[in-house]
Amino acid sequence: MTLAELNGYDKQQFVAAVGGVFDSACWAADRAWRKRPFASFDDLSTKLIQEVQAASTDEQLALLQAAAPAKDSPRDLAEKYRKKFGFPFIYAVKEGEAPAGVEALNRRLKSTADQEVQISLGHTFRIARFRLENIVG
């Protein structure tokens, strides 16, 4: 779909089209809808991300808890990570890039909880942008 089409959608259509970029957090799209029209793809992406940044801590944590864990993570380290932080290890990798390795997981296990929430949100934003690129042509 085009950005012009997306700008013309009512709230229900808009949320149906882009609500899944943050997994189950359709509330971000619901809130971003009122900021239409979007001037560009980057404007749309930024406004969706800003809704998550402005969300409550509980909403942000729920978003992270619902995320799919990074692929190819060693199971024992992934479980250790989930136990420590309360959400799966999230690592944004675009098709063709090298996957997250044991090194990245080990490094992030040394983070504080606050640091890891911010790092994981950053990866979540990158994943959402990849997904948005597949929706908006």
Residue pairs with C-beta under 8 A, 6 or more apart in sequence:
1 17
1 135
1 136
1 137
2 136
2 137
3 38
3 40
3 41
3 44
3 136
6 14
6 17
6 18
6 38
6 44
6 136
7 36
7 37
7 38
9 17
9 33
11 30
11 33
14 29
14 33
14 36
15 26
15 29
15 30
15 33
17 135
18 29
18 44
18 48
18 132
18 135
18 136
19 26
19 28
19 29
19 30
20 26
20 131
21 28
21 29
21 48
21 128
21 129
21 131
21 132
21 135
22 28
22 29
22 48
22 52
22 63
22 124
22 128
23 63
23 66
23 67
23 68
24 63
24 66
25 52
25 59
25 62
25 63
25 66
27 51
27 55
27 59
28 48
28 51
28 52
28 55
29 48
29 51
31 51
32 44
32 47
32 48
32 50
32 51
35 47
38 44
38 47
41 132
41 133
41 136
44 132
44 136
45 128
45 129
45 132
48 128
48 132
49 125
49 128
52 59
52 60
52 63
52 121
52 124
52 125
53 121
55 63
60 117
60 121
61 86
61 87
61 117
63 124
64 87
64 88
64 90
64 117
64 120
64 121
64 124
65 86
65 87
65 88
67 87
67 88
67 90
67 120
67 124
68 88
69 78
69 82
69 88
69 89
69 90
70 78
70 88
70 89
70 90
70 91
70 93
70 99
70 100
70 105
71 93
71 99
72 99
72 100
73 81
73 89
73 91
73 100
73 105
74 102
74 105
77 89
77 102
77 105
77 106
77 109
78 88
78 89
78 105
80 109
81 88
81 89
81 105
81 108
81 109
82 88
82 89
84 109
84 113
85 113
85 116
85 117
85 120
87 120
89 100
89 105
89 108
90 120
90 123
90 124
90 127
91 99
91 100
91 104
91 105
91 123
92 123
92 124
92 126
92 127
92 130
93 99
93 100
94 130
108 116
108 119
111 119
